[in-house]
């Protein structure tokens, strides 16, 4: 199988310092990579995840200080779910969020107990109970968080897409990417492993105006094509489809391929070499990390960035 699940998901933030505080000090994720947008080095690019930034645990943010408000709408990645171990962890986070002034609302999502809230940029997030459902064996806990291990966020769960036309997305997921529909929920949910929720993509039909990018906007969903061979195979498949793709791009920490299908931007990314390619596990996220091709510009890049 070329695609094995989620790799990361990327959003816009207006304030990287407030963003870092929320995801590390409130949600208990680890800042595993403090870098810049490789296409615009004046812009922070932050990655939060488990101890080492394992594929499928990663939330990524581009800082754009002059962002306006996001207008939610169709043809967008609407909702991100993060998995927690059980109902006691859900209660723990409800209390933790409310104590910090974050409004939460309980709900049932895909037949599981869940909690919906918004981050500092207005991005809608859902914490969902995983219970004993399957998870990737390589995901880790975060020993650098004050949140007890038994309550910590595990990684990414279902990602919800909202599109005007569901059929093209369903065909892309099943015919090109190898997903199949779950049969234990009334929603349109496509999965690579129906014994767990960690690969799921929810497809919702929504008419009306398209989403307008802004603060809290979800830019793209990256799927895990673990090896170079997997990514090459995906590139060969994508080349047979209508529209342009980026070709394979070396992002230093992984290699990527970008393709927009039915208004949704997908990235396909390798799991290797990962963030420990040039940094020890203990020092991840502590210093500004630049790929080799940007090192010569370090002084200028650092001068243009504010302290986090």
C-alpha positions in Angstrom: 0.0 0.0 0.0 1.4 3.4 -1.0 -0.5 5.5 1.5 -0.6 4.4 5.1 -2.5 7.2 6.8 -2.1 10.9 7.8 1.4 12.5 7.8 0.6 16.0 8.9 -1.9 18.8 8.4 -1.0 22.5 7.8 -2.8 25.6 8.9 -2.4 29.4 9.1 -1.8 31.2 12.3 -1.6 35.0 12.9 0.7 34.8 15.9 3.3 32.0 16.2 4.0 32.8 19.9 0.4 32.4 20.9 0.1 29.4 18.7 3.1 27.7 20.3 1.8 28.5 23.8 -1.6 26.9 23.0 -0.4 23.7 21.4 2.4 23.1 23.9 1.2 24.5 27.2 -2.5 23.8 26.7 -2.8 20.7 24.5 0.5 19.2 25.6 2.0 18.6 22.1 5.7 19.0 21.6 7.2 21.6 19.3 9.4 19.3 17.3 10.4 21.7 14.5 10.9 25.4 14.5 11.7 26.4 11.0 10.6 28.7 8.2 8.4 28.4 5.1 10.9 27.1 2.5 9.1 29.1 -0.2 9.0 32.3 2.0 11.8 32.2 4.7 10.5 35.3 6.4 7.6 33.2 7.7 7.7 30.8 10.6 6.8 27.2 10.0 6.1 25.2 13.2 5.5 21.5 13.7 3.9 20.0 16.8 3.5 16.3 17.5 4.6 13.5 19.7 8.2 13.1 21.1 9.9 12.9 17.7 7.2 14.3 15.4 6.0 10.9 14.1 4.0 10.9 10.9 0.3 11.1 11.8 0.8 13.1 15.0 1.9 16.4 13.3 0.1 19.7 13.2 1.9 22.3 11.1 1.4 26.1 11.1 2.5 28.9 8.9 2.7 32.3 10.6 1.1 35.2 8.5 0.8 38.2 10.8 -1.4 40.3 8.5 -4.0 37.6 8.1 -7.7 38.5 8.1 -10.4 36.3 9.5 -11.1 32.9 7.9 -14.5 32.5 6.4 -15.6 28.9 6.8 -17.3 27.3 3.8 -17.4 24.5 1.4 -14.5 23.1 -0.7 -12.3 23.0 2.3 -10.7 20.9 5.0 -13.2 21.8 7.7 -12.4 19.9 10.9 -9.4 18.2 12.5 -9.8 15.4 15.1 -7.2 14.5 17.7 -7.4 11.2 19.4 -7.3 10.8 23.2 -7.1 7.5 25.1 -10.5 7.3 26.8 -13.3 9.2 28.4 -11.2 10.1 31.5 -8.8 11.8 29.2 -11.6 13.7 27.5 -12.8 14.9 30.9 -9.3 15.9 31.8 -9.0 18.1 28.7 -12.4 19.5 29.2 -11.4 20.8 32.6 -8.0 21.9 31.4 -9.4 23.9 28.5 -12.2 25.5 30.5 -9.7 26.5 33.2 -7.8 28.4 30.6 -10.9 30.2 29.2 -11.5 27.9 26.2 -15.1 27.1 25.7 -15.8 23.4 24.9 -18.9 21.5 23.8 -19.4 17.8 24.1 -20.6 15.9 21.1 -20.8 12.4 19.6 -18.6 12.2 16.5 -18.5 9.0 14.4 -20.2 7.2 17.3 -17.4 8.2 19.7 -17.5 10.6 22.7 -15.8 13.8 21.7 -15.3 17.5 22.6 -15.2 20.4 20.1 -13.4 23.7 20.8 -11.4 26.4 18.9 -7.8 27.3 19.1 -6.4 30.9 19.4 -6.9 31.5 15.7 -10.5 30.1 15.6 -9.5 26.8 14.1 -12.1 24.1 15.0 -10.6 21.1 16.7 -12.3 17.9 18.0 -10.8 15.7 20.7 -12.3 12.2 20.2 -12.1 9.1 22.4 -10.0 6.3 20.8 -10.6 3.6 23.5 -9.0 0.3 22.3 -9.1 1.0 18.6 -5.9 0.4 16.6 -3.1 3.0 16.5 0.2 3.1 14.7 2.8 1.2 16.7 5.4 3.9 16.2 3.5 6.8 17.8 5.1 8.0 21.1 4.0 9.9 24.1 5.5 13.3 24.9 7.7 13.1 28.0 8.3 16.9 27.8 4.7 17.7 28.7 3.2 18.3 32.1 0.1 16.3 31.0 0.2 12.8 32.5 0.9 10.1 29.9 -2.5 8.4 30.5 -4.3 11.6 29.3 -2.1 12.8 26.5 -3.2 13.4 22.9 -2.2 10.3 20.9 -2.2 11.8 17.3 -4.4 12.7 14.5 -7.8 11.1 14.0 -10.5 11.7 11.3 -10.1 14.7 9.0 -13.3 16.2 7.7 -13.6 17.5 4.2 -16.5 19.6 3.0 -17.1 19.7 -0.8 -19.9 20.7 -3.2 -19.4 17.5 -5.2 -18.7 14.4 -3.1 -18.4 11.9 -6.0 -15.0 13.1 -7.3 -13.5 13.0 -3.9 -14.9 9.5 -3.1 -13.5 8.2 -6.4 -10.1 9.8 -5.8 -9.9 8.3 -2.3 -10.9 4.8 -3.4 -9.6 4.4 -6.9 -6.3 6.3 -6.6 -5.4 6.2 -2.9 -6.8 2.8 -1.8 -9.3 3.9 0.8 -12.5 2.1 1.4 -15.8 3.2 3.1 -16.3 2.3 6.8 -19.5 0.3 7.3 -20.0 1.2 11.0 -21.2 4.8 10.6 -23.9 6.5 8.7 -21.4 9.3 7.7 -19.3 9.0 4.5 -16.0 7.9 6.1 -13.1 6.5 4.1 -10.4 4.6 5.8 -7.3 2.5 5.3 -7.8 0.6 8.6 -11.4 0.2 9.9 -10.0 -1.2 13.2 -8.9 2.3 14.1 -9.7 6.0 13.4 -6.2 7.2 12.7 -6.5 7.1 8.8 -10.0 8.3 8.4 -11.2 11.0 6.0 -14.8 12.2 6.4 -16.5 13.5 3.3 -19.4 15.9 3.8 -21.6 17.5 1.1 -22.0 21.2 1.6 -23.3 23.8 -0.9 -22.9 27.6 -0.7 -19.8 29.8 -0.7 -16.3 28.3 -0.7 -14.1 28.9 2.4 -12.0 32.0 2.3 -8.4 31.6 3.6 -7.5 33.5 6.7 -6.7 33.1 10.4 -7.2 29.4 11.3 -7.6 28.2 7.7 -6.5 24.6 6.9 -4.2 24.8 3.9 -3.6 21.2 3.1 -3.7 17.6 4.3 -0.6 15.6 4.0 -0.8 11.8 3.6 2.0 9.4 4.6 3.8 7.7 1.7 6.5 6.3 3.9 9.4 5.6 1.5 10.9 7.3 -1.6 9.5 4.3 -3.6 6.0 4.9 -2.2 6.2 8.6 -3.2 7.4 7.7 -6.7 4.6 5.3 -7.1 2.1 7.9 -6.0 3.7 10.4 -8.4 3.2 8.0 -11.2 -0.5 7.5 -10.3 -1.1 11.3 -9.9 0.5 11.9 -13.3 -2.4 9.9 -14.9 -5.0 12.3 -13.4 -6.2 15.6 -14.8 -4.5 18.8 -13.6 -1.0 19.7 -12.6 1.0 18.4 -9.7 4.2 19.8 -8.1 6.4 16.9 -8.9 8.5 15.6 -6.1 9.9 18.3 -3.8 12.8 17.7 -1.3 11.7 19.4 1.9 14.9 18.2 3.7 12.9 16.6 6.6 10.8 14.6 4.1 10.1 14.6 0.4 6.7 15.8 -0.8 4.3 15.9 -3.8 1.4 18.3 -4.0 -1.9 17.8 -5.9 -5.2 19.7 -5.8 -8.2 17.5 -6.4 -11.8 18.7 -6.3 -10.7 21.9 -4.6 -8.8 20.2 -1.8 -5.0 20.4 -1.7 -3.3 17.1 -0.8 0.4 16.6 0.0 2.0 13.2 -0.1 5.0 13.1 2.2 7.7 10.5 3.1 8.2 9.5 6.8 12.0 9.7 6.4 14.4 11.1 7.2 12.3 13.0 9.8 13.2 15.8 12.2 16.0 13.9 13.8 18.0 14.0 10.6 20.1 16.8 12.0 18.9 17.3 15.6 18.9 15.0 18.6 15.6 14.0 20.1 16.3 16.0 23.3 16.9 19.2 21.3 14.0 19.1 18.8 12.2 22.4 18.5 14.7 24.4 20.7 16.5 26.3 18.0 15.6 27.7 14.6 16.3 24.8 12.2 17.0 25.5 8.6 17.6 23.1 5.7 21.1 23.2 4.2 20.1 25.3 1.2 18.9 28.1 3.5 21.9 28.1 6.0 23.8 30.8 4.0 20.8 33.1 4.7 20.5 32.3 8.4 21.5 35.8 9.7 19.0 37.6 7.5 16.3 35.0 8.2 16.8 35.3 12.0 16.8 39.1 11.8 13.4 39.0 10.2 11.8 36.7 12.7 10.5 37.6 16.2 11.3 35.6 19.3 8.9 32.7 20.2 
